[in-house]
Amino acid sequence: MQPITRFLLLLVALLLPNLASGRGSPPDTMQRMAEIVLPGAAGRFDYMGLDAAKDRLFINQMGAGRTLVFDPRQQRLIGQIVGLAAPTGITLAPALHLAFISDPGAGLDRVWGDGRVVAVSLRTLAVVQRFAAGGFPDGSAWVPALGRLFVSNERGGVETVIGGDAPLRVEQTLELGGEAGNSAFDAASNRVLVNVQSRGQIVAIDPETMEIEDRVTLPATCQHNHGLLVDDADHLAFVACDGNARLLTLGLPSLRPVQLNRLGRDPDVLALDARRQRLWVASESGVVSVFSIAAGKLRTLWRGFVGPDAHSVAIDPTTGWAWFPLANVGGKPVLRAMCLTMG
């Protein structure tokens, strides 16, 4: 047998097991599952909140001064919340039948720091209460056992705490020493974590005493830590560093760095698909990154362009679809659903 013939036979023998086992299958692909044109003028969107039990997706349209309420199962708009100036963050508290919407206001309200947090009935979609929240209230975190909401004030550099017996009230305002990014509740350690993005730090707040109990400086490889999400099951915190397009993974409760991954330019909102153990990170550049989570480590599954300004994302846990509100597609606001198909 000639040497080249022996080489070809050996090559075939090595490739056949891979083909038979599917390891030669195509890579994971992103598919567009739905595209819904929303009513009204084009305008910037911000955070979303999903009430999976009621099939309601709340979509803050900051540029139009409203929050849209969408049924992802029926794929139709079912209502909207009005009386808002520029809604940014949103957190749902189903036990209280409330949604808390951050509204920094417009015009002179933003200049003078007259931002509000608005409590909205999940039953009627009516505004039931407003709370003073300073310069630019944004992301927030809910502590269910205490019935307290912790609101990041990006421009004011404070954390506003809302809670107490009905009627709810502002219980505390904590000075953070810098611009506040997002907040997240770590249930295992019973702490509220807050990005202090202008100082490259995370502060840990005791939700019972409403006092700062720890302050951790992040590595220089994470610049301007804005987005924040806690994965309770895996004891991890994910930080979107929008200054250098990196994802920093921290172990909990230590807040020690575990891993650093590349993202699309200007990353913003993170969303966890706990059922499929996937992390989605959206960005202002429209580039979305999807990671698998296994044994405390991340592996990049997909990265690519989803749509213009696709910086906000929410995951339907039943279907695994990722919903992205896009401010302007052909002059219209659009809600786009994407799904990662395994190769």
Secondary structure, DSSP 8 states (H G I E B T S, - for coil): --HHHHHHHHHHHHHHHHHHHTTTS---EEEEEEEEE-SS-------EEEETTTTEEEEEEGGGTEEEEEETTTTEEEEEE-S-SS---EEEEGGGTEEEEEE--STHHHHHT-EEEEEEETTT--EEEEEEEES-EEEEEEETTTTEEEEEETTTTEEEEEESSSS-EEEEEEE-SS-EEEEEEETTTTEEEEEETTTTEEEEEETTTTEEEEEEE--TTS-SEEEEEEETTTTEEEEEETTTTEEEEEETTTTEEEEEEE--SSEEEEEEETTTTEEEEEETTSEEEEEEEETTEEEEEEEEE-STT----EE-TTT--EEEEEEEETTEEEEEEEEEE--
